[in-house]
Amino acid sequence: MIGKVWFVSVKALLGRGTAMSIREKYMKVREAAEFLGIAPNTVRSWGAAGKLREFRSPANGYRLYKREDLEKFLRQIEMTATHTPKRKR
C-alpha cells in the first residue's frame, strides 16, 4: 500500500482558535529530516510508505509533517530502542 497524502486547506492547517502559525505546527521535508536526524530522502520515503503521515500544502504542493506527529514518532523510536532485548552472540 502506498502511503496516504493529505491535501489540507489553510484553515485546517491553522486550526480553530489557535495562535500557532503553520510554521510552528508543520515542518517541510528538510526541517523534518533535521529534527529526526535523518536524510531528507528518508523522510520522503517514510512518508510514501505510510510510516510518517504527510500533508501537502494547498499553495505549492510541498510535503508537510506535523511537529506533533514527528515528536510522537521519535518517542516511539526511543521506547523501542530502550526496550529491545540485546541479541545473544
GUGU-138143 format. One record per residue (C-alpha): residue number from 1; x, y negated, z. Coordinates in Angstrom, 3 decimals, padded with zeros to 6 digits. Layout:
// GUGU-138143
n NUM&x X&y Y&z Z
...
***
This chain:
// GUGU-138143
n 1&x 000.000&y 000.000&z 000.000
n 2&x 001.244&y -003.427&z -000.878
n 3&x 001.181&y -005.980&z 001.942
n 4&x -001.668&y -008.421&z 002.169
n 5&x -001.057&y -012.026&z 001.213
n 6&x -003.383&y -014.508&z 002.784
n 7&x -004.202&y -017.741&z 000.994
n 8&x -005.352&y -020.236&z 003.549
n 9&x -006.793&y -023.703&z 003.463
n 10&x -005.062&y -026.667&z 005.013
n 11&x -007.904&y -026.824&z 007.543
n 12&x -007.255&y -023.198&z 008.548
n 13&x -003.517&y -023.863&z 008.775
n 14&x -004.048&y -026.739&z 011.158
n 15&x -006.682&y -025.003&z 013.252
n 16&x -009.565&y -026.626&z 015.021
n 17&x -008.882&y -029.378&z 017.504
n 18&x -005.160&y -028.737&z 017.782
n 19&x -002.458&y -031.361&z 017.688
n 20&x 000.140&y -028.889&z 016.373
n 21&x 001.276&y -029.586&z 012.843
n 22&x 001.653&y -026.986&z 010.131
n 23&x 005.449&y -027.253&z 010.517
n 24&x 005.161&y -026.309&z 014.203
n 25&x 002.826&y -023.348&z 013.627
n 26&x 004.269&y -021.899&z 010.419
n 27&x 007.727&y -021.217&z 009.017
n 28&x 008.952&y -020.881&z 005.451
n 29&x 010.989&y -017.853&z 004.384
n 30&x 014.395&y -019.325&z 005.221
n 31&x 013.235&y -020.597&z 008.620
n 32&x 011.671&y -017.233&z 009.470
n 33&x 014.877&y -015.453&z 008.413
n 34&x 016.992&y -017.648&z 010.672
n 35&x 014.540&y -017.162&z 013.538
n 36&x 014.674&y -013.363&z 013.169
n 37&x 018.398&y -013.247&z 012.387
n 38&x 017.949&y -011.517&z 009.036
n 39&x 018.321&y -012.359&z 005.339
n 40&x 015.546&y -014.261&z 003.526
n 41&x 015.063&y -011.357&z 001.093
n 42&x 014.432&y -009.056&z 004.056
n 43&x 011.659&y -011.388&z 005.251
n 44&x 010.116&y -011.305&z 001.760
n 45&x 010.426&y -007.528&z 001.631
n 46&x 008.890&y -007.006&z 005.078
n 47&x 006.064&y -009.365&z 004.147
n 48&x 005.364&y -007.432&z 000.935
n 49&x 005.448&y -004.140&z 002.874
n 50&x 002.988&y -005.465&z 005.456
n 51&x 005.455&y -005.433&z 008.364
n 52&x 005.092&y -009.206&z 008.681
n 53&x 001.830&y -010.991&z 007.967
n 54&x 002.425&y -013.660&z 005.380
n 55&x 000.291&y -016.537&z 004.260
n 56&x 000.504&y -018.729&z 001.183
n 57&x 000.434&y -022.482&z 001.161
n 58&x -002.541&y -023.741&z -000.855
n 59&x -000.484&y -026.681&z -002.107
n 60&x 002.546&y -024.894&z -003.555
n 61&x 002.167&y -021.138&z -003.038
n 62&x 005.129&y -020.890&z -000.632
n 63&x 005.177&y -017.932&z 001.711
n 64&x 004.468&y -018.973&z 005.286
n 65&x 004.808&y -016.998&z 008.502
n 66&x 003.085&y -017.827&z 011.775
n 67&x 005.582&y -018.615&z 014.510
n 68&x 003.405&y -016.707&z 016.960
n 69&x 003.496&y -013.578&z 014.716
n 70&x 007.289&y -013.765&z 014.444
n 71&x 007.676&y -014.130&z 018.216
n 72&x 005.435&y -011.092&z 018.738
n 73&x 007.446&y -009.131&z 016.146
n 74&x 010.699&y -009.970&z 017.956
n 75&x 009.246&y -008.863&z 021.306
n 76&x 008.213&y -005.533&z 019.748
n 77&x 011.715&y -005.011&z 018.359
n 78&x 013.287&y -005.866&z 021.712
n 79&x 010.961&y -003.478&z 023.559
n 80&x 011.735&y -000.683&z 021.110
n 81&x 015.471&y -001.286&z 021.427
n 82&x 015.391&y -001.183&z 025.232
n 83&x 013.104&y 001.868&z 025.455
n 84&x 014.620&y 004.047&z 022.768
n 85&x 016.412&y 007.033&z 024.286
n 86&x 020.037&y 007.412&z 023.319
n 87&x 020.819&y 010.200&z 020.914
n 88&x 022.864&y 013.113&z 022.100
n 89&x 026.098&y 013.756&z 020.280
***
